[in-house]
Every structure is written in C-alpha cells, then in structure tokens.
C-alpha cells in the first residue's frame, strides 16, 4: 500500500498511517490534542489493531504513554502486538473480535489485514463479544479520547455493539467505505460532526467538545 503524505507536525505519526497529514489535523483540535505536549495525556481504544503499529493512527500517542486498549482477534497479530508493546505497561491487548453480540466470528487470515471470511475461503473461528463488554471488562470510563475502528468492512456490527451515548469518545476514526459509509455517518450524526473525510476513513469529532 502506498505511503500517505504527512507534513511535519508536533506528533509522531507512523509511516504507514493512512490518513493524510494526521498530525496537522490533531494540532487543530482542543485539548488533550493541539500542539503535542508530553504533559498531556489521553485514553485510546483501537478495534482492529493488527500488529500494533503498521497502518496505526494512534501509534505515536501510544508510544508517548497514552493508556491504550488494543483489540485484535487473530492470534498471529496478537503476538505481534504484545511484542511491539512489551515494554509499555500502559497498553492492554485484548485478543477478541468485536461485533453486535457474543459468539464466534469466521475470519480469513491475511498478513496485511484479516477480514470476514467469504464462502469457500479457509476460515479461522475467533471469539467475539461486544465493544461494550470489552470496555466494561477493563473498567474503561466514558469520555475517553480516541476510538479507532478499522476491521476491513466489519465496522457496522462493531458500532452496533457499542453504546456511543454512554461512552462518548471525543474523537472517532472509522474506516468507512462502500455500502456502510452512509450508515456510519448517520449513526454518528446525533452527537458528532465530520471533521475529516477521504475515500477510506472518516474522523468524527464530538460536537460539545470540539466547539
């Protein structure tokens, strides 16, 4: 996948991040963002963490010490996440898939990002629960700072298992393309404004925080 341009900013952005000029975008936001300051911190959740750094939108913040919950169902990727963050005790790696209910999910493993299995493809069954359940398990309090959902087309059921009005993250970075894009934008519309949008990702900012 080609590298996306990143202009210089006060944020450390992973080279494979897929949002153009993400550091600059963060600098325009209220605290805890703005010009990066090591004395500020926030809490991060990423659903579909992959290996913990490649394509990550939050890797630099995690590296800087922001408490982070990484959710990733594929065992090989979980092992890589744990290795990447082994010296960062503020990082939790949760080895589970997220959906709208408890159960099992049939996945197709791809080294560059696993996805839901299609008919006829080799399948790996992984445990699934709701994002609400994962957050409750780790006593994750509302008003956290960033939610990232990047699950290769399975974003809608992840969001259907998440109580947005209760948890109210300040910033949500959602992979939203194809048939589910309009549904995702409408789902956030009550509480959030679209801060940034491209052909792959949408960044939503909570209205009562951004203004």
Long-range contacts (C-beta under 8 A, 24 or more apart in sequence): 1-55, 1-112, 9-36, 10-35, 10-36, 11-36, 11-60, 11-61, 12-59, 12-60, 12-63, 12-64, 13-59, 13-60, 14-53, 14-54, 14-55, 14-56, 14-57, 14-59, 14-60, 16-54, 16-55, 16-56, 17-55, 17-56, 17-57, 17-59, 18-55, 18-57, 18-200, 18-201, 19-57, 19-173, 19-196, 19-198, 19-201, 19-203, 20-198, 22-57, 25-195, 25-196, 25-203, 29-171, 29-195, 29-205, 29-210, 30-209, 30-210, 32-145, 33-171, 36-64, 38-64, 38-65, 41-65, 41-66, 41-67, 42-66, 42-144, 42-145, 42-146, 42-170, 43-67, 43-68, 43-69, 43-140, 43-141, 43-144, 43-145, 43-146, 44-68, 44-69, 44-144, 44-145, 44-146, 44-148, 45-69, 45-71, 45-131, 45-135, 45-140, 45-144, 45-146, 45-147, 45-148, 45-169, 46-70, 46-71, 46-147, 46-148, 46-150, 47-71, 47-98, 47-131, 47-147, 47-148, 47-149, 47-150, 47-151, 47-158, 48-72, 48-113, 48-148, 48-149, 48-150, 48-151, 48-152, 48-175, 49-77, 49-81, 49-93, 50-77, 50-81, 50-113, 50-150, 51-77, 51-80, 51-81, 51-84, 52-80, 52-81, 52-84, 52-85, 52-91, 52-93, 53-84, 55-113, 55-150, 56-148, 57-146, 57-148, 57-150, 57-173, 58-146, 58-148, 61-146, 62-88, 62-91, 63-88, 65-90, 66-90, 66-145, 67-91, 68-92, 69-94, 69-134, 69-135, 69-138, 69-140, 70-94, 71-96, 71-98, 71-131, 71-134, 73-97, 73-105, 73-107, 73-114, 73-126, 73-127, 73-128, 74-107, 74-109, 74-114, 74-124, 74-126, 76-109, 77-114, 92-138, 94-134, 94-137, 94-138, 96-126, 96-127, 96-128, 96-129, 96-134, 97-126, 97-127, 97-128, 97-129, 97-151, 98-128, 98-129, 98-130, 98-131, 98-134, 98-151, 98-157, 98-158, 98-161, 98-162, 99-128, 99-129, 99-130, 99-154, 99-157, 99-158, 99-160, 99-161, 100-130, 100-157, 100-158, 100-160, 100-161, 101-128, 101-130, 101-161, 102-128, 102-129, 102-130, 102-133, 103-128, 104-128, 113-152, 114-152, 115-151, 115-152, 115-153, 115-154, 116-152, 116-153, 116-154, 129-161, 130-161, 130-162, 131-158, 131-161, 131-162, 132-161, 132-162, 132-163, 133-161, 135-167, 140-167, 142-166, 142-167, 142-168, 143-167, 143-168, 143-169, 143-170, 144-169, 144-170, 145-169, 145-170, 145-171, 146-170, 146-171, 146-172, 146-173, 147-171, 147-172, 147-173, 148-172, 148-173, 148-174, 149-173, 149-174, 149-175, 150-174, 150-175, 151-175, 153-177, 153-178, 153-180, 155-180, 155-184, 156-180, 156-183, 156-184, 159-184, 159-187, 164-188, 164-191, 165-190, 165-191, 168-206, 169-206, 170-205, 170-206, 170-209, 170-210, 171-195, 171-203, 171-204, 171-205, 171-206, 172-203, 172-204, 173-201, 173-202, 173-203, 173-204, 174-201, 174-202, 174-203, 174-204, 175-200, 175-201, 176-200, 176-201, 176-202
